Each structure stands twice: as C-alpha cells, then as structure tokens.
C-alpha cells in the first residue's frame, strides 16, 4: 500500500525555499491581472476579458494587453 504522507525527496526544504518566491509572484500576477481586467471591462472588450480571466501567464499576457491592445478613452 502507498504511504500518502511521504512525498519523496521534495518535501520540507522545497516548500521553505519556494514560499518567498511564490508570494511576490502571486502579488505581481494579481496586480497586473486586476489592471488588465478592469481596462478590458471598461472598454467593453469581452473577448479579452475572458481570455485574461482564464489564462494565467504571471502577468505577461496582461502587460502585452495593456501596452498594445487596450484602447484608452479620451477625455473631452
């Protein structure tokens, strides 16, 4: 029978090593995703909104969208 309490050689030290890297990556991703989702919703770009919501690229797709594909509304 398999022991589910033993995950092999990658147990305690990896979680302690990757946790400081994971938290900033999550914050980075949430900030860019929030900005991109807000801009796509305000511009009525439903396709971009769904794509940005579903695909997780750690901010890369969101930055590309914000720089090249989002329309900025002009103030009157």
VOGU-3710 file (C-alpha; in Angstrom, 3 decimals, decimal comma):
1> xxxxxxxxxx> 0,000/0,000/0,000  1,240/3,508/-0,830  2,017/5,910/2,009  0,478/9,289/1,135  2,318/11,070/3,961  5,666/10,682/2,183  6,024/12,863/-0,909  9,577/11,783/-1,687  12,733/13,901/-1,655  10,859/17,149/-2,358
11> xxxxxxxxxx> 9,187/17,782/0,977  10,008/20,371/3,628  13,029/22,240/2,263  11,430/22,957/-1,116  8,337/24,485/0,408  10,515/26,701/2,590  12,644/27,674/-0,410  9,820/28,414/-2,864  7,451/30,214/-0,484  9,398/33,523/-0,568
21> xxxxxxxxxx> 9,366/33,306/-4,375  5,703/32,387/-4,619  4,241/35,258/-2,596  5,776/38,097/-4,698  4,858/36,225/-7,900  1,230/35,978/-6,766  1,098/39,660/-5,838  2,701/40,611/-9,186  0,197/38,469/-11,083  -2,857/39,766/-9,186
31> xxxxxxxxxx> -1,905/43,419/-9,722  -1,427/43,071/-13,489  -4,477/40,832/-13,884  -6,627/43,313/-11,976  -5,447/46,255/-14,091  -5,964/44,378/-17,345  -9,382/43,027/-16,359  -10,513/46,482/-15,262  -9,359/48,090/-18,523  -10,910/45,393/-20,726
41> xxxxxxxxxx> -14,221/45,622/-18,849  -14,289/49,428/-19,102  -13,584/49,224/-22,847  -16,245/46,551/-23,428  -13,748/44,019/-24,804  -15,468/40,800/-23,730  -13,100/38,501/-25,618  -10,041/39,990/-23,958  -11,763/39,917/-20,569  -12,497/36,189/-20,829
51> xxxxxxxxxx> -9,005/35,412/-22,157  -7,318/37,392/-19,394  -9,547/35,810/-16,764  -8,920/32,224/-17,856  -5,267/32,244/-18,954  -2,662/32,692/-16,231  0,713/33,887/-17,549  2,109/35,571/-14,400  1,377/38,996/-15,821  2,951/38,610/-19,264
61> xxxxxxxxxx> -0,298/38,500/-21,286  -1,763/41,242/-19,117  1,182/43,578/-19,743  1,043/42,899/-23,504  -2,680/43,670/-23,495  -2,253/46,896/-21,549  0,603/48,141/-23,717  -0,593/47,197/-27,194  -4,259/46,178/-27,372  -6,224/48,242/-24,879
71> xxxxxx> -7,899/51,382/-26,057  -7,619/54,419/-23,845  -10,659/56,617/-23,661  -10,040/60,231/-24,500  -11,275/62,878/-22,091  -13,470/65,613/-23,547
//
